[in-house]
Amino acid sequence: MHEFSLVQALLARVEAEAASHGASAVHGMSVRIGTLAGVEQSLFASAYEVCRRGTVCEHAPLEITSVAARYACRACGREVAQGEVLECPACGSPARLVEGDEIILDRVELEVA
């Protein structure tokens, strides 16, 4: 289950950010996880609950926002509906994934003296 390693990397990043700002605590954070990122969001949330114990994030709730996959034409930018052939209906160019495969630390709330 790679969600634990992802959460450990997230906590290391947040702890480094907190240290660089002289923060004494983290009061919350949010992440965006794409539906094609290969991450089971419920397992990610469970791993966070386990891994945050004893860290600066111990009392910080985690907000997870799911990001749906979205495709668009490489040439003209027109959106291509998910489940359709990945080709632009207007110009015939191949479509590309615009979003939906990301894992992004979106926000961290720090307590700074």
C-alpha positions in Angstrom: 0.0 0.0 0.0 1.9 3.0 -1.3 -0.5 5.5 0.4 1.7 5.2 3.5 4.8 6.3 1.7 2.9 9.2 0.1 1.7 10.3 3.5 5.2 10.0 5.0 6.5 12.2 2.1 3.7 14.7 2.7 4.4 14.9 6.4 8.1 15.4 5.8 7.4 18.2 3.4 5.0 19.9 5.8 7.4 19.5 8.7 10.2 21.1 6.6 7.9 24.0 5.7 6.8 24.5 9.3 10.4 24.5 10.4 11.4 27.0 7.7 8.7 29.4 9.0 9.4 28.8 12.7 5.9 27.3 13.2 5.1 25.6 16.4 2.1 23.7 15.0 0.1 22.9 11.9 -3.6 23.5 12.3 -4.8 22.0 9.0 -3.9 21.2 5.4 -5.5 20.2 2.2 -4.4 18.1 -0.7 -5.9 17.6 -4.2 -5.7 14.0 -5.5 -6.6 13.2 -9.1 -8.9 10.3 -9.8 -6.1 8.9 -12.1 -3.3 9.3 -9.6 -3.5 5.7 -8.5 -4.3 6.7 -4.9 -7.1 5.3 -2.9 -8.3 8.4 -1.0 -9.8 6.5 2.0 -6.5 4.6 2.4 -4.6 7.9 2.1 -6.8 9.4 4.9 -6.3 6.4 7.1 -2.5 6.5 6.6 -2.5 10.1 7.5 -4.4 9.4 10.8 -1.7 6.8 11.7 1.4 8.6 10.5 0.6 12.1 11.9 0.9 10.9 15.5 3.9 12.5 17.3 4.5 15.0 14.5 3.9 18.7 14.2 0.7 17.7 12.3 -0.7 15.6 15.1 -3.8 17.8 15.6 -4.1 19.0 12.0 -7.1 17.8 10.1 -6.6 16.8 6.5 -8.9 17.9 3.8 -8.8 15.8 0.6 -10.3 17.2 -2.7 -10.9 14.8 -5.5 -9.9 16.1 -9.0 -11.7 14.5 -11.9 -9.8 13.6 -15.1 -10.1 16.2 -17.8 -8.9 16.0 -21.4 -8.3 18.7 -24.0 -7.1 19.0 -27.5 -3.4 19.7 -27.8 -3.9 22.0 -30.8 -7.0 24.0 -30.1 -7.6 23.5 -26.4 -11.2 22.2 -26.9 -12.3 19.9 -24.1 -12.8 16.2 -24.9 -15.3 14.4 -22.8 -14.0 11.6 -20.6 -14.8 8.2 -22.1 -14.8 9.6 -25.6 -12.1 8.8 -28.2 -9.1 11.0 -27.2 -9.3 13.0 -30.4 -10.6 16.5 -30.9 -14.0 16.5 -32.5 -13.3 19.9 -34.0 -9.8 19.5 -35.5 -8.9 15.9 -35.2 -5.8 16.4 -33.1 -5.0 14.1 -30.2 -6.2 15.0 -26.8 -4.1 15.1 -23.7 -4.8 14.8 -20.0 -5.1 18.3 -18.5 -5.7 17.3 -14.9 -6.7 14.3 -12.9 -3.4 12.5 -12.3 -2.0 14.9 -9.7 -1.3 14.8 -5.9 -0.9 18.4 -4.8 -0.3 19.9 -1.4 -2.7 22.8 -1.8 -2.8 24.5 1.6 -1.0 24.4 5.0 -2.2 26.4 8.0 0.7 27.1 10.3 0.9 28.6 13.8 3.7 31.1 13.8 4.7 33.2 16.8 
